[in-house]
Amino acid sequence: MTETMVGIRLDLGADSDAEELTSVARRLRDELRQLDFETVPMPTVPPPPGAKGPVMDVLGEVWVSVAGSAGVAGLLDVLAAWITRGRGRSIKLELNGQVIDATGLSRRDQRRLIEEWIARQREIEP
């Protein structure tokens, strides 16, 4: 079964800050690991020129490996639950450089749209 790496971009709404977004991304990553999803470490970017701080986390990004439609369905269930835990939350998924935003759709429509999108992306993988 082919595994696919999917990027998840989190958005907590206008009232959130970088510290909160980083914390929430780490909690989501931990939750996915507990459910046996394979995640990658927090991505990092170098600090801006002249900054004296260490390398910084890329805010609000989680990358997870999913296999087959069961893996996609499980991931979507986790993400749907995550969205309902906080006001103003939304996600965008990235695969092969293509991004999809299913904000505002019903859970059923989100699942259908994302499953079809992932299937199309797998067809064009090199």
C-alpha positions as CSV (number, residue, x, y, z in Angstrom):
1,M,0.0,0.0,0.0
2,T,1.4,3.4,-1.0
3,E,2.0,5.9,1.8
4,T,1.6,9.5,1.1
5,M,3.0,12.5,3.1
6,V,0.3,15.1,3.7
7,G,1.1,18.6,5.1
8,I,-1.4,20.1,7.5
9,R,-1.4,23.9,7.9
10,L,-3.2,25.0,11.1
11,D,-5.0,28.3,11.5
12,L,-6.3,29.3,14.9
13,G,-8.0,32.6,13.8
14,A,-7.0,36.2,14.1
15,D,-6.8,36.2,18.0
16,S,-4.0,33.6,18.1
17,D,-0.2,34.2,18.4
18,A,2.9,32.3,17.4
19,E,3.4,30.7,20.7
20,E,-0.2,29.3,20.8
21,L,0.0,28.1,17.2
22,T,3.3,26.2,17.9
23,S,1.8,24.7,21.1
24,V,-1.3,23.5,19.3
25,A,0.7,22.1,16.4
26,R,2.8,20.1,18.8
27,R,-0.3,18.7,20.6
28,L,-1.9,17.7,17.3
29,R,1.4,16.0,16.3
30,D,1.4,14.1,19.6
31,E,-2.2,13.1,19.2
32,L,-1.5,11.8,15.7
33,R,1.5,9.8,17.0
34,Q,-0.7,8.3,19.7
35,L,-3.1,7.1,17.0
36,D,-0.1,5.4,15.2
37,F,0.2,8.0,12.4
38,E,3.8,8.5,11.4
39,T,4.7,12.2,11.7
40,V,7.9,14.0,10.9
41,P,9.7,16.3,13.3
42,M,8.6,19.9,13.5
43,P,10.0,21.6,10.4
44,T,12.4,24.4,11.0
45,V,13.6,27.5,9.3
46,P,16.7,29.6,10.0
47,P,16.2,32.7,12.0
48,P,16.1,36.0,10.1
49,P,19.5,37.6,9.3
50,G,20.9,39.3,12.4
51,A,18.8,37.4,14.8
52,K,20.6,35.9,17.8
53,G,18.0,33.2,18.5
54,P,18.1,29.6,17.5
55,V,16.4,28.0,14.5
56,M,12.6,28.5,14.7
57,D,9.8,26.1,14.2
58,V,7.7,26.6,11.1
59,L,4.5,27.7,12.7
60,G,1.4,25.6,12.5
61,E,2.7,22.9,10.2
62,V,2.4,19.1,10.8
63,W,3.4,16.5,8.2
64,V,1.9,13.0,8.5
65,S,2.1,9.8,6.4
66,V,-1.2,8.2,5.5
67,A,-1.7,4.9,3.7
68,G,-4.9,4.0,1.8
69,S,-8.4,5.3,2.2
70,A,-8.6,4.0,5.8
71,G,-5.6,6.1,6.7
72,V,-7.1,9.1,5.0
73,A,-10.4,8.6,6.8
74,G,-8.7,8.3,10.2
75,L,-6.7,11.4,9.6
76,L,-9.8,13.3,8.5
77,D,-11.6,12.2,11.7
78,V,-8.8,13.5,13.9
79,L,-8.7,16.8,12.0
80,A,-12.5,17.3,12.1
81,A,-12.4,16.7,15.8
82,W,-9.5,19.2,16.2
83,I,-11.3,21.9,14.3
84,T,-14.4,21.6,16.6
85,R,-12.2,22.0,19.8
86,G,-11.6,25.7,19.2
87,R,-13.4,28.7,17.7
88,G,-11.9,30.0,14.5
89,R,-9.8,26.9,13.7
90,S,-9.3,25.8,10.2
91,I,-6.8,23.6,8.2
92,K,-5.3,23.4,4.8
93,L,-3.8,20.2,3.4
94,E,-0.7,20.1,1.1
95,L,0.4,17.3,-1.1
96,N,2.8,17.5,-4.0
97,G,2.9,21.3,-3.7
98,Q,-0.9,21.5,-4.1
99,V,-3.0,23.0,-1.3
100,I,-6.6,22.4,-0.5
101,D,-8.8,24.3,2.0
102,A,-12.0,22.5,3.0
103,T,-13.0,25.2,5.6
104,G,-16.8,25.7,5.8
105,L,-17.8,22.4,4.3
106,S,-19.7,19.7,6.2
107,R,-17.6,16.8,7.6
108,R,-19.0,14.5,4.9
109,D,-18.2,17.0,2.1
110,Q,-14.8,17.6,3.6
111,R,-14.0,13.9,3.6
112,R,-15.2,13.4,0.0
113,L,-13.4,16.4,-1.3
114,I,-10.1,15.5,0.4
115,E,-10.2,11.8,-0.4
116,E,-10.8,12.7,-4.1
117,W,-8.0,15.3,-4.0
118,I,-5.5,12.9,-2.4
119,A,-6.4,10.2,-5.0
120,R,-5.8,12.7,-7.8
121,Q,-2.5,13.8,-6.3
122,R,-1.4,10.1,-6.0
123,E,-2.1,9.7,-9.7
124,I,0.4,12.5,-10.6
125,E,3.1,11.5,-8.2
126,P,6.4,10.8,-10.0
